[in-house]
Amino acid sequence: MKKLIVLTLVLCTSNVFAANLVNKDSRSYKIEVKTVGTTHTSISSNTTSSGCAPDGATVKIKETGSAIKVRGSRDVIIRNGKLSQ
């Protein structure tokens, strides 16, 4: 039972330090998020993807090559094809 409670707490708090990915551009992008493995995803124009950029991950826009290492839970912003935090 204790293991189940600990596992639940770990899973619930794992996204506490995950940043939102905010696309301010009028176009969509293909995104790569590297943590332990690599996740391939996309983000539509003028939208926000909640909690998809964990602390310490590297986020890269495939079309432009712009990349950033996520620090903390501040939003990762896409503007003019470039990433910033």
N, C-alpha and C positions, 0 to 999 in steps of 0.2 A: 504494500500500500504506500509506504514512504517513497519507494522508487517511482511510483506513478505520480505522486504529488510533485516530486522534484522534476520529473520529465515534463509535466504540464507547465510548471513555472518556467522552465528553460525555454520551452516552445513559445510561451506567451510573451516572454521578455526578449526573445531573440530579435524582434523587429523594433524594439524600443529605440535603438540607435540607427535605424535605417532611415535614410533620407528619401524625400520625395523627388521624383524626376519631373521637372516642369519644362514643357516645350513652349517657348514664347514665339516660335516661328510659325509661318503660315504653310509649312510643309511637314510631312511626316518623315521619320527617320528610322533606320534599323539600328538597334542598340546592342552592344555586347557588354555584359556585366560579368567581371571575373572576380570570384572569391576563391573558394577551394576548387570549384569547377567553373566552366564558362556557361552562362545563360545567354541565349540569343532571344531578343524580343524586339518590339517596335513601339513607337509612340506616335500618335496622331498629332496633327497640327493643333496648336493652342489648347493643349490638355495637360493634365497632371496625372502621373502614375504614382500612387501612394505606396511608400515604403519599399520601393524596388531597388534601392541603392544602399546596401548595408555598409556600415562603417568599415573602412579599410579596403573596400572593393575598388576595382578600377573599372570605370565606365568609359566606353568608347563609342563614338558615332561612326558607323561603318562608311557612310558616304563621304565624310569630310576628314576622317582620321583624328579628329579632336578627341583627346582623352584626359581624364582627371582621376586622381585618387580621392575617394570620398573620405572626409574627415568629420566625424560626428553625425548629427542628424539634421544639419542645415540643408535646405533644398539645393539640389543640383539643377542649375538653370541651363537650358539650351537657348541661345540667342545668336542669330546670324550664323548658324552652323557650328558654333563654338560652345564648349562646356565651361561653366564657372560655378563656384560655390561661395 
